[in-house]
């Protein structure tokens, strides 16, 4: 993987610290999982040993999460909350109006990890998504368009952009 293949992830300091703590806890927990596997292995036939299979599966999930967090934190750009200047950028809550829709939609422009907020009540759209790319740099009142998966073009107007205050 080259640097150009790597996507930078915008995180607040709080989100970075929370993810780093999760990573540290997962790494500290490795011996516990290894002990579970060893204890289950000693119970006998591994083909019919549900405890062994469950412990191996848990270890696989844990190691995948560790690798994901390590990569995410390695490429993270820790930034302060963006300025309240009405411009769409990562870390902003955007209110948009889609052409043809009556109701506006509100979402956080950020990564899923940044959006793993306690309230969980706000949708999170990636800056790398078609909608996110279209809106990056847009000012309040500006109309942009992006291509939908079916090939049609969707018009969207940025109504409001405010810093996320999670």
C-alpha positions as CSV (number, residue, x, y, z in Angstrom):
1,X,0.0,0.0,0.0
2,X,1.4,3.4,-1.0
3,X,0.7,6.7,0.7
4,X,-1.6,7.7,-2.2
5,X,-3.7,4.6,-1.5
6,X,-4.2,5.6,2.1
7,X,-7.2,7.7,3.0
8,X,-6.6,10.2,5.8
9,X,-9.3,10.1,8.5
10,X,-10.3,13.3,10.2
11,X,-10.7,12.8,14.0
12,X,-11.2,15.2,16.9
13,X,-8.8,14.8,19.8
14,X,-11.6,13.2,21.8
15,X,-12.3,10.6,19.1
16,X,-8.6,9.8,18.7
17,X,-8.2,9.4,22.4
18,X,-11.3,7.1,22.6
19,X,-10.1,4.9,19.8
20,X,-6.5,4.8,21.1
21,X,-7.9,3.6,24.5
22,X,-10.0,0.9,22.8
23,X,-6.9,-0.3,20.9
24,X,-4.8,-0.4,24.1
25,X,-7.6,-2.4,25.9
26,X,-7.8,-4.9,23.0
27,X,-4.0,-5.4,23.0
28,X,-4.0,-5.9,26.7
29,X,-6.8,-8.4,26.4
30,X,-4.8,-10.6,23.9
31,X,-3.5,-12.9,26.7
32,X,-7.0,-13.5,28.0
33,X,-8.2,-14.7,24.6
34,X,-5.0,-16.9,24.2
35,X,-5.7,-18.5,27.6
36,X,-9.3,-19.2,26.6
37,X,-8.0,-21.0,23.5
38,X,-5.5,-23.0,25.4
39,X,-8.0,-24.0,28.1
40,X,-10.5,-25.0,25.4
41,X,-7.8,-26.9,23.5
42,X,-7.1,-29.0,26.6
43,X,-10.7,-30.2,26.7
44,X,-10.1,-32.6,23.8
45,X,-11.4,-33.1,20.3
46,X,-11.1,-29.7,18.6
47,X,-13.7,-30.6,15.8
48,X,-16.5,-31.0,18.4
49,X,-15.2,-28.3,20.8
50,X,-17.6,-25.4,20.6
51,X,-15.6,-23.4,23.2
52,X,-12.4,-23.7,21.2
53,X,-14.2,-22.6,18.0
54,X,-15.8,-19.7,19.8
55,X,-12.5,-18.5,21.3
56,X,-10.8,-18.7,17.9
57,X,-13.6,-16.7,16.3
58,X,-13.4,-14.1,19.1
59,X,-9.6,-13.9,18.6
60,X,-10.1,-13.4,14.9
61,X,-12.6,-10.6,15.4
62,X,-10.3,-8.9,18.0
63,X,-7.2,-9.1,15.8
64,X,-9.2,-7.6,12.8
65,X,-10.3,-4.7,15.0
66,X,-6.8,-4.2,16.3
67,X,-5.5,-4.0,12.7
68,X,-8.3,-1.7,11.7
69,X,-7.7,0.7,14.7
70,X,-3.9,0.6,14.1
71,X,-4.3,1.7,10.5
72,X,-7.0,4.2,11.3
73,X,-4.9,5.9,14.0
74,X,-1.8,5.8,11.8
75,X,-3.5,7.7,9.1
76,X,-5.6,10.0,11.3
77,X,-5.5,13.7,11.1
78,X,-6.3,15.1,14.5
79,X,-7.9,18.4,14.2
80,X,-9.8,20.8,16.3
81,X,-13.5,21.3,15.7
82,X,-13.8,23.2,12.4
83,X,-14.6,26.9,12.4
84,X,-18.3,27.9,12.4
85,X,-18.0,29.5,8.9
86,X,-20.9,27.8,7.1
87,X,-18.6,25.8,4.8
88,X,-19.0,22.0,4.5
89,X,-16.0,20.1,5.8
90,X,-15.3,17.1,8.0
91,X,-16.5,17.5,11.5
92,X,-19.5,19.6,10.4
93,X,-23.2,18.8,10.8
94,X,-24.8,19.5,7.5
95,X,-28.4,20.3,6.7
96,X,-29.2,19.6,3.1
97,X,-32.2,19.7,0.8
98,X,-32.4,17.2,-2.0
99,X,-34.1,18.4,-5.2
100,X,-37.5,16.9,-5.3
101,X,-37.7,16.2,-1.5
102,X,-39.8,18.2,0.9
103,X,-37.9,17.4,4.1
104,X,-34.3,18.5,4.7
105,X,-31.8,16.0,6.0
106,X,-29.2,16.5,8.7
107,X,-26.0,14.4,9.0
108,X,-22.4,14.6,10.3
109,X,-19.7,14.7,7.6
110,X,-17.1,12.4,9.1
111,X,-15.9,8.9,9.3
112,X,-17.9,6.1,11.0
113,X,-15.3,6.1,13.9
114,X,-15.7,9.8,14.4
115,X,-19.4,9.4,14.3
116,X,-19.4,6.6,16.9
117,X,-21.0,9.0,19.3
118,X,-22.9,8.2,22.4
119,X,-26.2,9.7,21.2
120,X,-26.0,7.7,18.0
121,X,-29.0,9.8,16.8
122,X,-27.3,11.5,13.8
123,X,-26.4,9.8,10.5
124,X,-22.7,9.9,9.5
125,X,-21.7,10.3,5.9
126,X,-18.1,9.9,4.8
127,X,-16.3,12.8,3.1
128,X,-15.2,10.2,0.6
129,X,-18.8,9.2,-0.3
130,X,-20.3,10.7,-3.5
131,X,-22.5,13.0,-1.4
132,X,-19.5,13.9,0.8
133,X,-17.2,14.7,-2.1
134,X,-19.9,16.8,-3.8
135,X,-20.5,18.9,-0.6
136,X,-16.9,19.4,0.5
137,X,-16.1,23.1,0.4
138,X,-19.7,24.1,-0.3
139,X,-21.0,27.3,1.3
140,X,-24.5,27.6,2.8
141,X,-27.0,28.2,0.0
142,X,-24.8,26.6,-2.6
143,X,-26.2,23.9,-4.9
144,X,-24.1,20.9,-5.9
145,X,-24.8,17.6,-7.8
146,X,-23.4,14.1,-7.6
147,X,-24.0,10.8,-9.3
148,X,-26.2,8.2,-7.7
149,X,-25.4,4.4,-8.0
150,X,-28.1,4.1,-10.7
151,X,-26.3,6.7,-12.9
152,X,-28.8,9.5,-12.3
153,X,-27.6,12.9,-11.1
154,X,-28.9,14.2,-7.8
155,X,-29.0,17.9,-7.0
156,X,-28.5,18.9,-3.4
157,X,-28.5,22.3,-1.7
158,X,-26.4,23.0,1.5
159,X,-28.8,24.8,3.8
160,X,-26.7,24.9,6.9
161,X,-23.2,23.8,8.1
162,X,-22.3,24.0,11.8
163,X,-19.5,22.4,13.8
164,X,-20.4,19.1,15.5
165,X,-20.6,19.7,19.2
166,X,-20.7,16.1,20.4
